[in-house]
């Protein structure tokens, strides 16, 4: 073969990121057009195209997870999504791409390349005993417990304040996304074992596959809800690197620990990997401050893509205890007010 399996997975992930990013920006453009009183057919057409491209990107992303290690896919998806976002946002949404955006993007991409190059390139053919044993390892259990405690603390604080700042939202989004990636890869590996089994004794139990599939679908829906709510946190050149960067780092840490992809690291390799991770963190901070406008701290009931006056009124108004899931349901039902993007 001209390309190894993991390299095919990388190319598939890049295509998935391009389609998913374009789909997300078309959805934002649809909301902005509706807020400006655009033609109904144009608004619906943009929305339909956006969701179609996003679903296609998700499907290709699932395939990429079977072909390559989780740490590679997480970093490649992150870097290619940022690049696609930077190229498409000025064209699709007419957002301004500044030098600060370029500097942050350069750091993020360099860090992502370093992490990808030093990540594990091992074969992805796991046995059932391997998959079960991964979930009982102490490093994975400790990392998951720590992230879960932080996520619960942030959720409790947001419920009390009726507000969720961008960084807290990014952590919750990234944690749910990382668990979704882990469960999806686990489920796809079970299906792979089922299809390749020579006897019933080698095949995973049917109820295990069904239960894993149900959990995967639930997590997909949760990620979809976060995707819908994420558009209220400002311009995509500002918020998308924040959400993608935190998501990639969480996926690398959680999935890499679960599938034991750090086990073969030498000291030099671990040093380069850590340096790439630090570059991603610095780039994340630089990109989040690239705009003159601050990342908004919005009440959970504030309008989608609100104008400055609406944002000020929403922040000054009485707090609401509306949940994140409730906001996602309102957005999906089309009951939220939509306002145009502001320069």
Buried (B, 14 or more C-beta within 10 A) or exposed (E): EEEEBBBBBBBBBBBBBBBBBBBBBBBBBBBBBBBEEBEEEEBEBBBEBBBEBBBBBBEBBBBBBBBBBBBBBBBBBBBBBBBBBBBBBEEBBEBEBEEBBBBBBBBBBBBBBBBBBBBBBBEBEBEBEEBEEBEEBEEBEEBBEEBEEBBEEBBEEBBEBBBBBBEBBBBBBBBBBBBBBBBBBBBBBBBBBBEEEEEEEEBBEEEBBEEBBEBBEEBBEBBBBBBBBBBBBBBBBBBBBBBBBBBBBBBBBBBBBBBBBBEEBEEEBEEBBBBBBEBBBBBBEBBBEBBEEEBBBBBBBBBBBBBEEBBEBBBEEEEBEBBBEBBBEBBEEEEBEBBBBEE
